[in-house]
Amino acid sequence: MILIILVAPLVLSSFAPAGPIRIGDTVFSDGQQRVQFTKLISSQAPHPDETCLLDPNSPLIVLENSTGEPDGFIKAEVQGNPAPEWPFCPVHAEVQLTLHQVFQKPAVLETVRNTLMRWFGK
C-alpha cells in the first residue's frame, strides 16, 4: 500500500500533458547538446567558441523565454553537472537554447525501466 502511495504521483505526472515553458520552470536537455553562453562566468577561463556541452537530461532553470518569436530562444541557468571541466557547462552558467533542445518533464517511467534493466542485466 505504501508503495502505491509513493509511486502514484510519479505515474500520474508522467501522463500529464506538458504546458507552455514559463520563466522559473525546470527543463531538461534533450540529449547531449552544445549550447552558447549568454553570460560568461568570470572565474572560468574564456573559451574560443564561447560554447559548452550539456549532458543528456541536464536540469536547467528557465530565465527568459522568447520561443513565441520567429527566431526565439530559451535562456536558462545550468543546475547540475557532474563534470566541471571543459567542454561541459559549469553549474550556474547561463546558456541559450532553442525549443527543440529541451523537454519539460523527465521521463520518469523510462528512467525506472532503464534502472531495473541495469540491475537485472537485460
N, C-alpha and C positions, 0 to 999 in steps of 0.2 A: 504494500500500500504506500509506503514512504517513497519507494522508487517511482511509482506513478506520479506522485505529487511533485517530485523533483524533475522528472522528465517531461511532463505535460507542457510546461511553458516553453521549453525548447522546441518541441514538436509543433505547437501552435504558432510560435513566432516564425518558424521556417516556412509555414504555409501562408503567412500574411503577405499581402501584396506590398511591394516597395512603393513608397511615396516619393514626392519630389525631394531632391537633395537641398537641404537648408543649411545656413550658417550654423556651426556648432555641432552638426551631425558627424558621426563617425562613419567613414567609408573605408574600403579596403582595396589595395591594388589588385587588379585583375591580372594575375601572372607577374612575371618579372618585368619591370618597367624602367626605362631610362627617362628621367624627368629633369626639368630645368629648375635651378634655384631661382626664387624670386627675391630673396634677401640672403646674401652670403653671411655666414657666421664668422665673426672677426677672429675667433680662436682657431678656425680651420685655415690651412694653407690654401691659397687660391688655386683653382684647377683651370687648365686652359680652356676647356669647353663649358665650364660652369654647369655641369650636369652631374647627376649621381644615379645610383641604381637602387630601386626598391625591390625587396624580396616579394615573392607571391604572398598575398593576403596581409601585407603590411597595413596596420591601422593608421589612419590619418584623420585629423580633425579639420573640417571644412572651415576656412577663414573667410572666403569670398567665393561667390558662385555667379558666374555670368554665362551659364550654359544656354540661356534663352536667346542670346545674341548669335548672329551668324558664325563668328569666329570665337565663340565663347570658351571659357576655361574654368577650371576649379583651382583656387589657391588653397593649399592645405598645409598643415603642420604635421610632420612625421612624429608618430607617437611611440614607436618601438622598433628596434632593430638590434639583433644580437651581435652584429659585426660592425664596430665603429670605424673600421679603416676604409680607405678609399678602395673601390669606387662606390661603396654603399653609402646611402644617405644617413647622416648623423641624426640622432634624436633631436627633436625641436627645430629641425631645419624647415624653412618654408619653401614649398615647391609648387610648380604649376603643372596641372594635368588636364587632359581632355576628358569628357564624359565617358568615352569608351575605355579609358584606362582604369576605371574604378567600378566597384559594385557596392551596394549598401549593406547587405546582410551577409554575415559569414555563413558558409554552407555547413550548418551545424550537423545535419544528418550525414553529410559527406565526410566530415571530419571524424565523426564517431565510427562510420563504416571503415575508413582508412586505418584508424587506430586498432579496431578489432581485427582487421585483416593482417596487420603487422604483428599483433600479439599471437594470433593463431596460425600465422605463416601461409595463408592462402590468398 
